[in-house]
């Protein structure tokens, strides 16, 4: 099943921009999904299991760094990619 995820990352740190940029750049390394970025959020398009495996790994990695981070996600069970 194809899904679309809109995710926003809110590090509770004064140096939040590098943390967000690094997270997005890691997401972009996965060739199995499409990652699109705008000023408000990041969209991830791909297979349900693949997308969640990637998010599970990358979010866990961020949480283990010790910074407090809020993630907000919206999900839909279809591919809404515009391209």
C-alpha positions in Angstrom: 0.0 0.0 0.0 1.3 3.4 -0.9 1.1 6.2 1.7 1.9 9.9 2.1 3.3 11.3 5.3 3.7 14.9 6.2 6.1 15.3 9.1 7.3 18.3 11.0 10.2 18.2 13.5 10.4 20.6 16.4 13.6 20.3 18.4 13.4 22.0 21.7 16.8 23.6 21.3 18.1 27.0 20.4 20.2 25.4 17.7 17.2 23.7 16.0 18.0 24.5 12.3 21.0 22.2 11.9 19.1 19.3 13.6 16.2 19.7 11.2 18.4 20.0 8.2 20.4 16.9 9.2 17.2 14.9 9.7 15.9 15.8 6.3 19.2 15.1 4.6 19.2 11.6 6.1 15.7 11.0 4.9 16.8 12.0 1.4 19.4 9.2 1.3 16.7 6.5 1.1 16.1 5.7 -2.6 13.0 3.7 -1.8 11.0 6.8 -0.9 10.4 10.2 -2.4 11.1 13.2 0.0 9.8 16.6 -0.8 10.5 19.6 1.5 8.9 23.0 1.8 9.1 25.7 4.5 6.5 24.2 6.8 7.1 20.4 6.6 8.6 17.5 4.8 6.5 15.0 2.8 7.5 11.4 2.4 5.9 9.1 -0.3 6.3 5.4 -0.6 5.3 1.9 0.5 3.7 1.8 4.0 6.2 -0.6 5.5 9.2 1.1 4.0 8.2 4.6 5.1 7.5 3.4 8.7 10.8 1.4 8.8 12.7 4.5 7.8 10.9 6.8 10.2 11.2 4.4 13.0 15.0 4.2 12.5 15.6 7.9 12.0 13.3 9.2 14.8 14.8 6.7 17.2 18.3 7.9 16.3 17.3 11.5 17.0 15.7 10.5 20.4 18.9 8.7 21.4 20.9 11.9 21.0 19.2 13.2 24.1 17.6 16.4 22.7 13.9 16.9 23.4 12.1 16.8 20.0 8.5 16.9 19.0 7.4 15.3 15.8 4.0 16.0 14.2 2.8 13.7 11.4 -0.2 13.4 9.1 -0.8 10.2 7.2 -3.0 9.2 4.3 -3.3 5.9 2.6 -2.5 7.0 -0.9 0.3 8.6 -2.8 -0.4 12.4 -3.0 2.9 13.2 -4.7 2.4 16.0 -7.2 5.3 15.1 -9.5 
